Amino acid sequence: MPTNKDLLNKGIKYLVYALPLIFIGPSVIYNAFMNKHTNWHYLVLAIGCIMCLGAMFLMFKGIKKITDSLFDDDK
């Protein structure tokens, strides 16, 4: 079983991985809406949405790991 410090480090890593996606995802979505005249519009839009969903998932996992490390609950 990992220690509290290991869980805290893992949670921070998840948040660090989510940080670029937080900024890149909306930029890609904006780019997709500005280039509606191209054939790649829907593909770029889907990639941007996946990036935003990935950022939310990583943030959720990171915050969950951090709270698990702070509020130790013996299971």
N, C-alpha and C positions, 0 to 999 in steps of 0.2 A: 504494500500500500504506500503510495507516495506521501511524502511529508507535506506540511502546509506550505513550506517555502517552495517546494517543487510545483505545487498546484498554483501558487501565486505567479511563479515564473512562466508557467505554461499559459495562464490567463493573460498575462501581459504580452506574451508572444502572439496570441490570437488577436489581441487588439492592435498590435503593431502590423500584423498582416492585413488587417481590415483597413488601416489608415489610407493606403494608396487607393484602395477600391472606393472609399468614400468620395474621393475627389475625381477619380478617373471615370467612374460609372456615369454620373450626371453629365460630364463633359461629352462622353460618347453618345448619350441620349440626345443631348443638344445638337451634336453634329449630325445625328440621323435626321432630326426634324428640319435642319437647315438644308439638307440635301435630299429632299423628297423627289426630285426629278431623276435621280439615278436608280438603277436596278438593285443596288445594294442597300437600299433604305431599310428594308425589314430585317435583313441580317445584322446590320449595325445596331438597329434598335434592340433586337433580341440580345445581342452581346452586351449592350449597355444595361439592359434590365437584369441579365444574369449577374453582371458585376455588382449592381446595387443589391440584389438579393444575397449574393455571396458576402458582401460587406455586412449586411444585417445579420446573417447567420454567424459569421465570425465574431461580431460584436456580442451577440447573445451568448455564444459559447465562452468567450473571454470573460464577460461579466459573471457568468455562472461559475466558472472556475475560480475567479477571484473571491466571490462570496462564499464558495465552498471552503476556500482556504482560510478566510477570515472567521467564519462561523463554523468551526469544526463540529461536525455532527457524527458521532460514532454510530456506525450502522452495523 
